[in-house]
Structures are given as structure tokens and as C-alpha cells.
Amino acid sequence: MGIYLAITLAISFVVPFPYSLPIIIGVVIMLSLFVRRKLFKKMGTSGTSMFGRIGFRFWGTLLLHELWS
């Protein structure tokens, strides 16, 4: 949590306001993805999808069933 605050404060002091907001949002998203990937590797999973292919097929089938009925 502290690293997010430090990075956002550093960006907001260096870059003027209208430009700093999208930069901060992009950096926070990229940092979150990096931390997520690192944690999933540590747990021994891929981290690409919570449900995997089976979950995708299930939700896709459920959606098609709802559309056709």
C-alpha cells in the first residue's frame, strides 16, 4: 500500500495535474498486474484466469442459453 502512495505522490509532484491523473491510473494498474502475477507465480498458478477454460465454457453456455430462451 505504501509503494502505491509513494509512486502517486512522486508522479503528482513531477507532472502537472491534467497529465498526472492518467499517468497515475496507468502506473497503478500496471503495478497491480505485476504484483498479481508475482503472487500467482509464488502460489504456483498461472494467474491468467480464475475459472480457466472450464469456467469460460460454463459462462458462455449460460449466456447463450439465456439469449436463446
N, C-alpha and C positions, 0 to 999 in steps of 0.2 A: 504494500500500500504506500509506503514511504517513497519508493522509487517512482511511482506514478506522480506523486505530488512534486517531487524534485524535478522531474523532467518537464512537467507542465509549467512550473514556475520559471524554469530556465528558458523555455521557449517563449513564454509570455513577456519576459524581460528583454529578450533579444529581438523578437519580431513584433512589429506593431499589431494592434488589435485586429483589424479586419482580416489580416493574413494569418494571424496566430491561431485562430479558432479552428479552421480546417486542418491546419498542421497538427495541432494538439490532438484532435479527434483521430486523425490518421495514425499518429505515433502511438496513441493509447490502444487502438485496435491492433496494430502490428505487434505491440508488446504483449498484449493479451494472447494473441495467437501463438507467439513464441513461447510464452510461459505455459500455455495449454499443451503445446506439442512436447515441451520438455517434461511436463508432469506425466503425460501419457506414455512417453518413452520409459520413464522411470518405473511406471506401473507395468510395463510390458505389453501395452496395447498399442494399436496403430493410431487411434485418435481421429481417424477420418470420419467416422460416423458412429453415433451412439447405437443405432439399430442395425447397422450393416446392411447387406443386400436383402436379408430376410425381412427386416423391418420396412425397407423401401417397397418390396413386393406387397407386403401386407397393406401398407397405407395406400399404395397405388391401386390395388384391387378394391379396397374400401371406397376410395374416391370414385372409381369407375362404377361401382355398384350404386353409389348414391346418385351419380349423374344419370344412370340408365333407369332407375326406378322412380 
